[in-house]
Amino acid sequence: MPLLPRWRYMTPEAKALTRRLAVSGGVLLVALLVFRSLIPWLLLGLAAWWLWKLVSR
């Protein structure tokens, strides 16, 4: 059973959009898998920066 059963009826623009979405999702998944150990530090740094900006007003 095909993943996109109507692929042959889609317009070229719709096919291109679907491919871009799939590539973007794949890149995001790879980035999350590779950098998952850095994500908590990035979130902590972002939260600290927001807190610093809030306090310095």
All heavy atoms as TSV, in Angstrom:
chain	resi	resn	atom	element	x	y	z
A	1	MET	N	N	0.850	-1.176	0.000
A	1	MET	CA	C	0.000	0.000	0.000
A	1	MET	C	C	0.896	1.240	0.000
A	1	MET	O	O	1.730	1.406	0.886
A	1	MET	CB	C	-0.879	-0.016	1.238
A	1	MET	CG	C	-1.874	1.110	1.275
A	1	MET	SD	S	-3.074	0.772	2.564
A	1	MET	CE	C	-3.274	2.386	3.190
A	2	PRO	N	N	0.748	2.119	-0.969
A	2	PRO	CA	C	1.620	3.289	-1.045
A	2	PRO	C	C	1.342	4.292	0.065
A	2	PRO	O	O	0.211	4.412	0.547
A	2	PRO	CB	C	1.310	3.890	-2.414
A	2	PRO	CG	C	-0.027	3.357	-2.779
A	2	PRO	CD	C	-0.182	2.051	-2.085
A	3	LEU	N	N	2.389	4.972	0.454
A	3	LEU	CA	C	2.259	5.987	1.496
A	3	LEU	C	C	1.405	7.151	1.009
A	3	LEU	O	O	0.574	7.667	1.735
A	3	LEU	CB	C	3.651	6.478	1.901
A	3	LEU	CG	C	3.714	7.482	3.045
A	3	LEU	CD1	C	3.150	6.852	4.311
A	3	LEU	CD2	C	5.136	7.918	3.283
A	4	LEU	N	N	1.620	7.564	-0.228
A	4	LEU	CA	C	0.815	8.632	-0.839
A	4	LEU	C	C	0.098	8.039	-2.050
A	4	LEU	O	O	0.632	8.060	-3.161
A	4	LEU	CB	C	1.701	9.803	-1.262
A	4	LEU	CG	C	2.407	10.533	-0.136
A	4	LEU	CD1	C	3.440	11.494	-0.703
A	4	LEU	CD2	C	1.411	11.294	0.701
A	5	PRO	N	N	-1.101	7.507	-1.871
A	5	PRO	CA	C	-1.756	6.810	-2.967
A	5	PRO	C	C	-2.120	7.706	-4.140
A	5	PRO	O	O	-2.292	7.233	-5.252
A	5	PRO	CB	C	-3.009	6.226	-2.324
A	5	PRO	CG	C	-3.210	6.979	-1.075
A	5	PRO	CD	C	-1.867	7.479	-0.658
A	6	ARG	N	N	-2.216	8.993	-3.954
A	6	ARG	CA	C	-2.600	9.898	-5.035
A	6	ARG	C	C	-1.398	10.654	-5.603
A	6	ARG	O	O	-1.563	11.707	-6.206
A	6	ARG	CB	C	-3.632	10.889	-4.528
A	6	ARG	CG	C	-4.821	10.243	-3.898
A	6	ARG	CD	C	-6.023	10.384	-4.762
A	6	ARG	NE	N	-7.175	9.805	-4.108
A	6	ARG	CZ	C	-8.002	9.005	-4.722
A	6	ARG	NH1	N	-7.820	8.702	-5.978
A	6	ARG	NH2	N	-9.024	8.516	-4.084
A	7	TRP	N	N	-0.203	10.136	-5.409
A	7	TRP	CA	C	1.013	10.824	-5.855
A	7	TRP	C	C	0.969	11.131	-7.347
A	7	TRP	O	O	1.345	12.208	-7.778
A	7	TRP	CB	C	2.228	9.965	-5.529
A	7	TRP	CG	C	3.539	10.605	-5.863
A	7	TRP	CD1	C	4.295	10.358	-6.961
A	7	TRP	CD2	C	4.227	11.598	-5.121
A	7	TRP	NE1	N	5.423	11.129	-6.942
A	7	TRP	CE2	C	5.412	11.902	-5.815
A	7	TRP	CE3	C	3.966	12.261	-3.926
A	7	TRP	CZ2	C	6.321	12.834	-5.363
A	7	TRP	CZ3	C	4.882	13.187	-3.478
A	7	TRP	CH2	C	6.038	13.475	-4.192
A	8	ARG	N	N	0.482	10.214	-8.132
A	8	ARG	CA	C	0.483	10.418	-9.588
A	8	ARG	C	C	-0.501	11.500	-10.019
A	8	ARG	O	O	-0.379	12.044	-11.102
A	8	ARG	CB	C	0.223	9.131	-10.324
A	8	ARG	CG	C	-1.229	8.707	-10.344
A	8	ARG	CD	C	-1.414	7.526	-11.232
A	8	ARG	NE	N	-1.375	6.344	-10.383
A	8	ARG	CZ	C	-1.832	5.173	-10.755
A	8	ARG	NH1	N	-2.313	4.989	-11.955
A	8	ARG	NH2	N	-1.794	4.161	-9.931
A	9	TYR	N	N	-1.468	11.823	-9.160
A	9	TYR	CA	C	-2.453	12.847	-9.506
A	9	TYR	C	C	-2.107	14.217	-8.938
A	9	TYR	O	O	-2.801	15.183	-9.210
A	9	TYR	CB	C	-3.846	12.438	-9.006
A	9	TYR	CG	C	-4.276	11.098	-9.553
A	9	TYR	CD1	C	-4.402	10.004	-8.709
A	9	TYR	CD2	C	-4.539	10.932	-10.903
A	9	TYR	CE1	C	-4.788	8.770	-9.213
A	9	TYR	CE2	C	-4.919	9.705	-11.409
A	9	TYR	CZ	C	-5.043	8.618	-10.553
A	9	TYR	OH	O	-5.418	7.420	-11.053
A	10	MET	N	N	-1.061	14.274	-8.135
A	10	MET	CA	C	-0.674	15.546	-7.522
A	10	MET	C	C	-0.006	16.444	-8.557
A	10	MET	O	O	0.662	15.973	-9.474
A	10	MET	CB	C	0.293	15.301	-6.352
A	10	MET	CG	C	-0.351	14.616	-5.168
A	10	MET	SD	S	0.851	14.148	-3.917
A	10	MET	CE	C	1.307	15.718	-3.270
A	11	THR	N	N	-0.167	17.753	-8.356
A	11	THR	CA	C	0.491	18.714	-9.237
A	11	THR	C	C	1.984	18.732	-8.918
A	11	THR	O	O	2.399	18.335	-7.819
A	11	THR	CB	C	-0.084	20.125	-9.039
A	11	THR	OG1	O	0.187	20.547	-7.707
A	11	THR	CG2	C	-1.576	20.159	-9.310
A	12	PRO	N	N	2.813	19.197	-9.839
A	12	PRO	CA	C	4.247	19.278	-9.560
A	12	PRO	C	C	4.561	20.162	-8.341
A	12	PRO	O	O	5.473	19.861	-7.575
A	12	PRO	CB	C	4.829	19.881	-10.833
A	12	PRO	CG	C	3.868	19.505	-11.904
A	12	PRO	CD	C	2.518	19.502	-11.248
A	13	GLU	N	N	3.775	21.226	-8.151
A	13	GLU	CA	C	3.995	22.088	-6.990
A	13	GLU	C	C	3.700	21.340	-5.689
A	13	GLU	O	O	4.427	21.461	-4.701
A	13	GLU	CB	C	3.124	23.345	-7.070
A	13	GLU	CG	C	3.486	24.281	-8.191
A	13	GLU	CD	C	2.830	23.907	-9.519
A	13	GLU	OE1	O	1.934	23.024	-9.537
A	13	GLU	OE2	O	3.237	24.466	-10.547
A	14	ALA	N	N	2.629	20.551	-5.683
A	14	ALA	CA	C	2.279	19.777	-4.492
A	14	ALA	C	C	3.337	18.703	-4.220
A	14	ALA	O	O	3.675	18.444	-3.060
A	14	ALA	CB	C	0.905	19.146	-4.659
A	15	LYS	N	N	3.861	18.096	-5.275
A	15	LYS	CA	C	4.917	17.100	-5.096
A	15	LYS	C	C	6.178	17.747	-4.526
A	15	LYS	O	O	6.819	17.187	-3.630
A	15	LYS	CB	C	5.248	16.420	-6.420
A	15	LYS	CG	C	4.197	15.442	-6.876
A	15	LYS	CD	C	4.627	14.792	-8.181
A	15	LYS	CE	C	3.590	13.810	-8.670
A	15	LYS	NZ	N	3.983	13.174	-9.916
A	16	ALA	N	N	6.518	18.924	-5.038
A	16	ALA	CA	C	7.711	19.615	-4.545
A	16	ALA	C	C	7.529	20.005	-3.077
A	16	ALA	O	O	8.456	19.868	-2.278
A	16	ALA	CB	C	7.986	20.851	-5.395
A	17	LEU	N	N	6.342	20.479	-2.723
A	17	LEU	CA	C	6.069	20.845	-1.334
A	17	LEU	C	C	6.163	19.624	-0.424
A	17	LEU	O	O	6.739	19.690	0.671
A	17	LEU	CB	C	4.683	21.490	-1.228
A	17	LEU	CG	C	4.246	21.929	0.153
A	17	LEU	CD1	C	5.165	23.024	0.679
A	17	LEU	CD2	C	2.815	22.422	0.117
A	18	THR	N	N	5.633	18.496	-0.875
A	18	THR	CA	C	5.692	17.267	-0.090
A	18	THR	C	C	7.136	16.814	0.095
A	18	THR	O	O	7.532	16.406	1.195
A	18	THR	CB	C	4.874	16.163	-0.785
A	18	THR	OG1	O	3.537	16.634	-0.976
A	18	THR	CG2	C	4.840	14.906	0.029
A	19	ARG	N	N	7.935	16.906	-0.965
A	19	ARG	CA	C	9.351	16.520	-0.849
A	19	ARG	C	C	10.096	17.435	0.107
A	19	ARG	O	O	10.897	16.967	0.920
A	19	ARG	CB	C	10.010	16.558	-2.225
A	19	ARG	CG	C	9.649	15.403	-3.108
A	19	ARG	CD	C	10.459	15.427	-4.392
A	19	ARG	NE	N	10.000	14.393	-5.296
A	19	ARG	CZ	C	9.444	14.614	-6.471
A	19	ARG	NH1	N	9.277	15.855	-6.900
A	19	ARG	NH2	N	9.051	13.618	-7.229
A	20	ARG	N	N	9.854	18.745	0.002
A	20	ARG	CA	C	10.528	19.696	0.911
A	20	ARG	C	C	10.142	19.432	2.356
A	20	ARG	O	O	10.987	19.508	3.256
A	20	ARG	CB	C	10.182	21.127	0.527
A	20	ARG	CG	C	10.988	21.672	-0.613
A	20	ARG	CD	C	10.916	23.181	-0.701
A	20	ARG	NE	N	9.545	23.688	-0.680
A	20	ARG	CZ	C	8.847	24.026	-1.757
A	20	ARG	NH1	N	9.377	23.909	-2.945
A	20	ARG	NH2	N	7.618	24.481	-1.638
A	21	LEU	N	N	8.872	19.135	2.591
A	21	LEU	CA	C	8.413	18.835	3.947
A	21	LEU	C	C	9.091	17.578	4.485
A	21	LEU	O	O	9.520	17.544	5.643
A	21	LEU	CB	C	6.896	18.676	3.958
A	21	LEU	CG	C	6.247	18.457	5.311
A	21	LEU	CD1	C	6.435	19.693	6.181
A	21	LEU	CD2	C	4.790	18.144	5.150
A	22	ALA	N	N	9.198	16.557	3.639
A	22	ALA	CA	C	9.852	15.313	4.060
A	22	ALA	C	C	11.334	15.544	4.345
A	22	ALA	O	O	11.869	15.035	5.340
A	22	ALA	CB	C	9.675	14.249	2.988
A	23	VAL	N	N	12.010	16.306	3.498
A	23	VAL	CA	C	13.432	16.592	3.710
A	23	VAL	C	C	13.618	17.410	4.985
A	23	VAL	O	O	14.507	17.122	5.795
A	23	VAL	CB	C	14.033	17.315	2.489
A	23	VAL	CG1	C	15.405	17.872	2.792
A	23	VAL	CG2	C	14.102	16.361	1.308
A	24	SER	N	N	12.765	18.405	5.191
A	24	SER	CA	C	12.864	19.229	6.397
A	24	SER	C	C	12.638	18.388	7.653
A	24	SER	O	O	13.341	18.536	8.659
A	24	SER	CB	C	11.839	20.362	6.357
A	24	SER	OG	O	12.093	21.223	5.293
A	25	GLY	N	N	11.663	17.513	7.604
A	25	GLY	CA	C	11.410	16.624	8.736
A	25	GLY	C	C	12.584	15.699	9.000
A	25	GLY	O	O	12.949	15.456	10.151
A	26	GLY	N	N	13.179	15.185	7.930
A	26	GLY	CA	C	14.346	14.311	8.089
A	26	GLY	C	C	15.537	15.045	8.684
A	26	GLY	O	O	16.216	14.528	9.566
A	27	VAL	N	N	15.773	16.262	8.202
A	27	VAL	CA	C	16.887	17.065	8.739
A	27	VAL	C	C	16.639	17.383	10.207
A	27	VAL	O	O	17.559	17.303	11.034
A	27	VAL	CB	C	17.068	18.349	7.900
A	27	VAL	CG1	C	17.988	19.334	8.594
A	27	VAL	CG2	C	17.605	17.998	6.529
A	28	LEU	N	N	15.403	17.729	10.554
A	28	LEU	CA	C	15.069	18.020	11.946
A	28	LEU	C	C	15.266	16.792	12.821
A	28	LEU	O	O	15.817	16.888	13.925
A	28	LEU	CB	C	13.633	18.524	12.042
A	28	LEU	CG	C	13.147	18.936	13.413
A	28	LEU	CD1	C	13.966	20.115	13.942
A	28	LEU	CD2	C	11.684	19.304	13.364
A	29	LEU	N	N	14.859	15.639	12.338
A	29	LEU	CA	C	15.030	14.408	13.103
A	29	LEU	C	C	16.504	14.090	13.319
A	29	LEU	O	O	16.918	13.754	14.435
A	29	LEU	CB	C	14.336	13.252	12.379
A	29	LEU	CG	C	14.384	11.904	13.086
A	29	LEU	CD1	C	13.622	11.966	14.398
A	29	LEU	CD2	C	13.797	10.834	12.187
A	30	VAL	N	N	17.306	14.214	12.271
A	30	VAL	CA	C	18.747	13.962	12.397
A	30	VAL	C	C	19.382	14.961	13.370
A	30	VAL	O	O	20.196	14.585	14.218
A	30	VAL	CB	C	19.436	14.008	11.018
A	30	VAL	CG1	C	20.947	14.051	11.147
A	30	VAL	CG2	C	19.006	12.818	10.184
A	31	ALA	N	N	18.996	16.230	13.261
A	31	ALA	CA	C	19.544	17.238	14.162
A	31	ALA	C	C	19.178	16.939	15.613
A	31	ALA	O	O	20.016	17.074	16.515
A	31	ALA	CB	C	19.039	18.621	13.770
A	32	LEU	N	N	17.948	16.521	15.838
A	32	LEU	CA	C	17.547	16.189	17.209
A	32	LEU	C	C	18.304	14.974	17.726
A	32	LEU	O	O	18.675	14.928	18.901
A	32	LEU	CB	C	16.045	15.941	17.276
A	32	LEU	CG	C	15.172	17.187	17.213
A	32	LEU	CD1	C	13.699	16.802	17.165
A	32	LEU	CD2	C	15.441	18.101	18.382
A	33	LEU	N	N	18.538	13.990	16.872
A	33	LEU	CA	C	19.269	12.811	17.312
A	33	LEU	C	C	20.742	13.122	17.593
A	33	LEU	O	O	21.315	12.626	18.555
A	33	LEU	CB	C	19.163	11.707	16.257
A	33	LEU	CG	C	17.789	11.052	16.123
A	33	LEU	CD1	C	17.795	10.079	14.949
A	33	LEU	CD2	C	17.397	10.345	17.398
A	34	VAL	N	N	21.336	13.965	16.743
A	34	VAL	CA	C	22.758	14.274	16.894
A	34	VAL	C	C	22.989	15.230	18.060
A	34	VAL	O	O	23.912	15.053	18.856
A	34	VAL	CB	C	23.316	14.866	15.579
A	34	VAL	CG1	C	24.705	15.420	15.779
A	34	VAL	CG2	C	23.324	13.808	14.500
A	35	PHE	N	N	22.141	16.241	18.179
A	35	PHE	CA	C	22.375	17.285	19.162
A	35	PHE	C	C	21.485	17.180	20.395
A	35	PHE	O	O	21.334	18.147	21.138
A	35	PHE	CB	C	22.156	18.657	18.518
A	35	PHE	CG	C	23.130	18.959	17.428
A	35	PHE	CD1	C	22.708	19.090	16.119
A	35	PHE	CD2	C	24.479	19.088	17.698
A	35	PHE	CE1	C	23.601	19.357	15.104
A	35	PHE	CE2	C	25.378	19.345	16.694
A	35	PHE	CZ	C	24.940	19.485	15.389
A	36	ARG	N	N	20.910	16.006	20.636
A	36	ARG	CA	C	19.984	15.888	21.770
A	36	ARG	C	C	20.661	16.141	23.118
A	36	ARG	O	O	20.019	16.552	24.066
A	36	ARG	CB	C	19.281	14.546	21.753
A	36	ARG	CG	C	20.170	13.377	22.044
A	36	ARG	CD	C	19.371	12.092	22.063
A	36	ARG	NE	N	20.277	10.988	22.308
A	36	ARG	CZ	C	20.300	9.890	21.596
A	36	ARG	NH1	N	19.453	9.742	20.620
A	36	ARG	NH2	N	21.158	8.942	21.868
A	37	SER	N	N	21.945	15.917	23.205
A	37	SER	CA	C	22.631	16.185	24.464
A	37	SER	C	C	22.857	17.685	24.664
A	37	SER	O	O	23.026	18.141	25.791
A	37	SER	CB	C	23.962	15.446	24.522
A	37	SER	OG	O	24.810	15.909	23.499
A	38	LEU	N	N	22.852	18.455	23.572
A	38	LEU	CA	C	23.051	19.896	23.688
A	38	LEU	C	C	21.756	20.668	23.919
A	38	LEU	O	O	21.793	21.809	24.370
A	38	LEU	CB	C	23.721	20.426	22.418
A	38	LEU	CG	C	25.110	19.905	22.124
A	38	LEU	CD1	C	25.603	20.477	20.809
A	38	LEU	CD2	C	26.064	20.254	23.245
A	39	ILE	N	N	20.626	20.046	23.614
A	39	ILE	CA	C	19.344	20.748	23.707
A	39	ILE	C	C	19.057	21.246	25.123
A	39	ILE	O	O	18.653	22.402	25.284
A	39	ILE	CB	C	18.204	19.878	23.145
A	39	ILE	CG1	C	18.371	19.780	21.626
A	39	ILE	CG2	C	16.836	20.446	23.487
A	39	ILE	CD1	C	17.418	18.821	20.966
A	40	PRO	N	N	19.246	20.455	26.174
A	40	PRO	CA	C	18.992	21.000	27.511
A	40	PRO	C	C	19.879	22.206	27.843
A	40	PRO	O	O	19.414	23.169	28.468
A	40	PRO	CB	C	19.301	19.836	28.455
A	40	PRO	CG	C	19.139	18.627	27.611
A	40	PRO	CD	C	19.541	19.028	26.234
A	41	TRP	N	N	21.129	22.182	27.404
A	41	TRP	CA	C	22.018	23.315	27.660
A	41	TRP	C	C	21.571	24.542	26.877
A	41	TRP	O	O	21.648	25.669	27.378
A	41	TRP	CB	C	23.453	22.963	27.290
A	41	TRP	CG	C	24.052	21.986	28.249
A	41	TRP	CD1	C	24.289	20.670	28.035
A	41	TRP	CD2	C	24.453	22.252	29.589
A	41	TRP	NE1	N	24.819	20.107	29.164
A	41	TRP	CE2	C	24.935	21.046	30.133
A	41	TRP	CE3	C	24.450	23.396	30.397
A	41	TRP	CZ2	C	25.401	20.952	31.437
A	41	TRP	CZ3	C	24.932	23.293	31.702
A	41	TRP	CH2	C	25.396	22.090	32.199
A	42	LEU	N	N	21.110	24.344	25.644
A	42	LEU	CA	C	20.609	25.469	24.854
A	42	LEU	C	C	19.359	26.068	25.497
A	42	LEU	O	O	19.215	27.295	25.571
A	42	LEU	CB	C	20.307	25.023	23.427
A	42	LEU	CG	C	21.508	24.686	22.567
A	42	LEU	CD1	C	21.063	24.100	21.236
A	42	LEU	CD2	C	22.346	25.923	22.327
A	43	LEU	N	N	18.453	25.214	25.961
A	43	LEU	CA	C	17.248	25.712	26.620
A	43	LEU	C	C	17.580	26.427	27.922
A	43	LEU	O	O	16.981	27.456	28.241
A	43	LEU	CB	C	16.271	24.557	26.869
A	43	LEU	CG	C	15.648	23.930	25.637
A	43	LEU	CD1	C	14.785	22.741	26.014
A	43	LEU	CD2	C	14.844	24.956	24.863
A	44	LEU	N	N	18.529	25.892	28.657
A	44	LEU	CA	C	18.953	26.541	29.901
A	44	LEU	C	C	19.583	27.895	29.612
A	44	LEU	O	O	19.305	28.885	30.292
A	44	LEU	CB	C	19.946	25.638	30.640
A	44	LEU	CG	C	20.436	26.140	31.993
A	44	LEU	CD1	C	19.273	26.215	32.974
A	44	LEU	CD2	C	21.522	25.234	32.530
A	45	GLY	N	N	20.419	27.967	28.589
A	45	GLY	CA	C	21.026	29.236	28.212
A	45	GLY	C	C	19.995	30.246	27.744
A	45	GLY	O	O	20.068	31.429	28.085
A	46	LEU	N	N	19.015	29.800	26.979
A	46	LEU	CA	C	17.954	30.688	26.519
A	46	LEU	C	C	17.113	31.194	27.686
A	46	LEU	O	O	16.781	32.383	27.750
A	46	LEU	CB	C	17.066	29.953	25.510
A	46	LEU	CG	C	15.999	30.767	24.818
A	46	LEU	CD1	C	16.632	31.897	24.010
A	46	LEU	CD2	C	15.173	29.869	23.922
A	47	ALA	N	N	16.790	30.315	28.620
A	47	ALA	CA	C	16.031	30.718	29.805
A	47	ALA	C	C	16.838	31.708	30.644
A	47	ALA	O	O	16.285	32.700	31.150
A	47	ALA	CB	C	15.655	29.493	30.629
A	48	ALA	N	N	18.138	31.479	30.791
A	48	ALA	CA	C	18.976	32.401	31.558
A	48	ALA	C	C	19.045	33.762	30.876
A	48	ALA	O	O	18.983	34.804	31.539
A	48	ALA	CB	C	20.382	31.817	31.722
A	49	TRP	N	N	19.124	33.754	29.542
A	49	TRP	CA	C	19.164	35.016	28.803
A	49	TRP	C	C	17.867	35.775	28.965
A	49	TRP	O	O	17.871	36.987	29.188
A	49	TRP	CB	C	19.455	34.730	27.337
A	49	TRP	CG	C	19.531	35.956	26.494
A	49	TRP	CD1	C	20.537	36.872	26.474
A	49	TRP	CD2	C	18.565	36.415	25.562
A	49	TRP	NE1	N	20.246	37.868	25.575
A	49	TRP	CE2	C	19.049	37.608	24.993
A	49	TRP	CE3	C	17.338	35.922	25.145
A	49	TRP	CZ2	C	18.331	38.309	24.040
A	49	TRP	CZ3	C	16.633	36.619	24.191
A	49	TRP	CH2	C	17.126	37.804	23.654
A	50	TRP	N	N	16.729	35.084	28.865
A	50	TRP	CA	C	15.430	35.739	29.066
A	50	TRP	C	C	15.320	36.301	30.477
A	50	TRP	O	O	14.826	37.400	30.682
A	50	TRP	CB	C	14.295	34.768	28.820
A	50	TRP	CG	C	13.966	34.560	27.371
A	50	TRP	CD1	C	14.258	35.382	26.330
A	50	TRP	CD2	C	13.295	33.448	26.808
A	50	TRP	NE1	N	13.807	34.847	25.161
A	50	TRP	CE2	C	13.207	33.658	25.418
A	50	TRP	CE3	C	12.754	32.276	27.337
A	50	TRP	CZ2	C	12.588	32.756	24.567
A	50	TRP	CZ3	C	12.140	31.383	26.486
A	50	TRP	CH2	C	12.059	31.619	25.114
A	51	LEU	N	N	15.779	35.525	31.465
A	51	LEU	CA	C	15.738	35.988	32.857
A	51	LEU	C	C	16.629	37.210	33.034
A	51	LEU	O	O	16.239	38.180	33.691
A	51	LEU	CB	C	16.170	34.855	33.793
A	51	LEU	CG	C	16.052	35.120	35.278
A	51	LEU	CD1	C	14.597	35.362	35.648
A	51	LEU	CD2	C	16.606	33.959	36.069
A	52	TRP	N	N	17.806	37.200	32.430
A	52	TRP	CA	C	18.712	38.341	32.508
A	52	TRP	C	C	18.079	39.584	31.896
A	52	TRP	O	O	18.150	40.676	32.457
A	52	TRP	CB	C	20.016	38.004	31.803
A	52	TRP	CG	C	20.991	39.131	31.793
A	52	TRP	CD1	C	21.225	40.004	30.790
A	52	TRP	CD2	C	21.831	39.550	32.861
A	52	TRP	NE1	N	22.172	40.917	31.149
A	52	TRP	CE2	C	22.554	40.660	32.424
A	52	TRP	CE3	C	22.043	39.077	34.159
A	52	TRP	CZ2	C	23.477	41.308	33.227
A	52	TRP	CZ3	C	22.960	39.721	34.955
A	52	TRP	CH2	C	23.657	40.818	34.496
A	53	LYS	N	N	17.452	39.421	30.742
A	53	LYS	CA	C	16.782	40.550	30.081
A	53	LYS	C	C	15.626	41.064	30.935
A	53	LYS	O	O	15.395	42.279	31.002
A	53	LYS	CB	C	16.254	40.135	28.700
A	53	LYS	CG	C	17.330	39.950	27.687
A	53	LYS	CD	C	17.951	41.293	27.372
A	53	LYS	CE	C	18.946	41.174	26.254
A	53	LYS	NZ	N	19.614	42.418	25.952
A	54	LEU	N	N	14.902	40.155	31.571
A	54	LEU	CA	C	13.763	40.556	32.425
A	54	LEU	C	C	14.233	41.310	33.657
A	54	LEU	O	O	13.666	42.335	34.023
A	54	LEU	CB	C	12.964	39.315	32.824
A	54	LEU	CG	C	11.672	39.537	33.581
A	54	LEU	CD1	C	10.650	40.212	32.673
A	54	LEU	CD2	C	11.138	38.230	34.102
A	55	VAL	N	N	15.314	40.844	34.269
A	55	VAL	CA	C	15.831	41.456	35.498
A	55	VAL	C	C	16.515	42.797	35.182
A	55	VAL	O	O	16.421	43.730	35.989
A	55	VAL	CB	C	16.791	40.494	36.207
A	55	VAL	CG1	C	17.540	41.178	37.328
A	55	VAL	CG2	C	16.026	39.287	36.716
A	56	SER	N	N	17.148	42.917	34.042
A	56	SER	CA	C	17.916	44.122	33.748
A	56	SER	C	C	17.047	45.300	33.319
A	56	SER	O	O	17.564	46.392	33.104
A	56	SER	CB	C	18.955	43.814	32.661
A	56	SER	OG	O	18.321	43.525	31.441
A	57	ARG	N	N	15.757	45.096	33.191
A	57	ARG	CA	C	14.882	46.212	32.803
A	57	ARG	C	C	14.735	47.203	33.898
A	57	ARG	O	O	14.555	47.374	34.890
A	57	ARG	CB	C	13.485	45.709	32.419
A	57	ARG	CG	C	13.502	45.108	31.049
A	57	ARG	CD	C	12.115	44.749	30.656
A	57	ARG	NE	N	12.138	44.184	29.299
A	57	ARG	CZ	C	11.059	43.892	28.621
A	57	ARG	NH1	N	9.883	44.093	29.121
A	57	ARG	NH2	N	11.172	43.397	27.433
